[in-house]
Amino acid sequence: MQTAKMAVSLSLLLGINHDMMNTQYLDQISDLLDQMTLSEKIGQLSQFQTPYGQIPENFKQQLQNGDVGSVLNEADLDTITEMQRIAVEESRLGIPLLFGRDVIHGFKTVFPIPLGQAATWSETLVEQAARVSAIEARSSGINWTFSPMIDISRDPRWGRIAESFGEDHWLTSKLGNAMVDGYQTDNLKNHDAIAACAKHFVGYGAAESGRDYNSVNICENELRNVYLTPFKSACDNKAASMMAAFNDLNGVPASGNEWLMQDVLRTEWGYDGVMLSDWDSIRQLSIHGFTENDKASALAGINAGIDMEMVSTTYADHIEQLLSEGKIKTSQIDTMVKRILLLKFKMGLFDAPYTASEKFPELVNDQHRQIAKEVARNSCVLLQNKHNVLPLAKDDLSSVALIGPLADDGYEQLGTWIFDGDEQHSVTCLQALKAYLGNDVALNFAKGLATSRTTDDSGFNEAITAVKQSDVAVLVLGEESILSGEAHCRTNLDLPGAQHALIRAIKATGTPIVLVVMAGRPLTLTPIMDDVDAILYAWHPGTMGGEAIKELIFGEYSPTGKLPVSFPRNVGQIPIYYNQKHTGKPVTDDNWAFIDDIPVRAEQTSMGMNSAHIDCHFTPLFPFGFGLTYGELSYQNLQVKTPSITPEGALIVDVELVNDSQRDIIETAQLYIRDLHASVTRPVRELKAFKRVEIKANSRQPITFILQASELSFYNQRMQKVLEPGLFHCWIGGDSQASLQGEFRVI
């Protein structure tokens, strides 16, 4: 009877249902906790980083004492095995370790950056990439990754937009869950599963001015309707852990935010996973000015319910004193420790703490490389294709110029956060084109610029000579991997260095130009749009990037990528995103005036009467969801089958996709809605569904979208999730500016 009571009380304490958890775990956790000293409990709340491939003598002693719960950034299997052996076999209680590492978009086999993976609009491909990442990481002893990053990212100045799935919370939720599934499989005990970590909770992508770590101010209604949505979805999908954001949110740093962590995450959502701080973020609470010193920072982190402290040691240094002073309770510490132990039990680490290396395939094997190529070629977005210059036809060419500093750089194409990726495994554009063209077509290669940032034009002449000797010029430009990612934010999003000048110099030759852009964010392409014939946006495409790009530009595979984020015309438009609000003075082409159209000495009342800039069109250069392919595709015959739906009903909309070309096409059809009248203002459009559809050449393909009425709900003024009656518009098309429209009413 006493054991049952303990099990039930622990379930309540963890904020989960008793029937969701194996009673055996509850009993074992309670038994362990009863035996643990305070020092051992504090150890479970601490994540340490050690020199790579080494176990310092003092750290070995900590392991033997049971004072370590997790190790950060170790990826040498022998070292991990020995650390685990010491913890399991030489410590008093034998509690196994968690080994965490940033496996963001691949381990040894590197996939496109997450923003590029988002451009696939494919849950299947994102899950497959995460599955390979998990297999390779776990084979090296890593059992915990700090991914996916599901921050809503509307500002391309922010370097970490590269790690995100873009600007839309619905798409981010779907792809984030797919990545979690790929990491964790259907059972965390599987030998090749690793624990996922949804980050950064919350609002990090809305940092002021796109500056990393900066302040965030988001009203609660917007927070609930947009920024919290992917995290609630990850919670429902049983992501094993979450990570607190660096930023302050509405004046309260996330790592000390009791409302966010306790009221929303634990009480309202019932999340029972581990909440981890970001690197040193507990200590940084005092730097924010939120706490007086490290001791006060530890208190704030504990009261917020941050279970594990990454790298900094405020918990280890101050918990004992905080307890003795009565500022925290033992029950708080016990609850945090229980969540960490629960994760270790769910992962099966108490039964199988070591990595069975013989069960794993070779790193970067052919199957993994094939998946990497498949993801890469589906991630590239065709933004422009004047006069159908693409695809190139090998039989029609005698020579091709390949130009640019990123055309043969196996490292830079891998992108940001690739601790374990190795450029020796990369297939570059030069390597892929050489193998494909062979002796049939001359390949004239010149870098033109030493790096993407080079301002020295001394390499231009070699590039121009190569182009003049060629039928077409393929330019591989963009930004180096280090120019995006954490703490690499930019105010100027043009192609860096002398790349514009190089493009103009090559344009002067009269040779058709195919521009391939490798970048970690949307760049402002307005200055070069008229100077190039085709633009293929490849993001940072990973290990197999060159092979994927070759297949796309030579038509072996038609582009399928769609933008997960709007591309601004210039930096002054930022933030610009498709699901903005209508405002009381919406801008249209009929009421917008360009600066040059305004008469000199015009009366003030003749201008400024809509929500727009006068020196730039109000639309993005390329909208969310946009992406061209090879062939002629149109949407026709939209029919709303359910013009009136009840709260228990569903919206059913039919449309036909018509392929008038000689090519088979894969198209991502997108359904958007607008709630025209609500108790809080709603976005002008919201993505609610998408389908990747293959349409055969010269054929028509009917498709049907079914949307449950509950998916039209939102948070109202009182922060209640509601579905309100009223009139809605819906659109189906190839991007967020789709014009084929219907309407329906919720009754």
Disulfide bonds with the S-S distance in Angstrom:
none
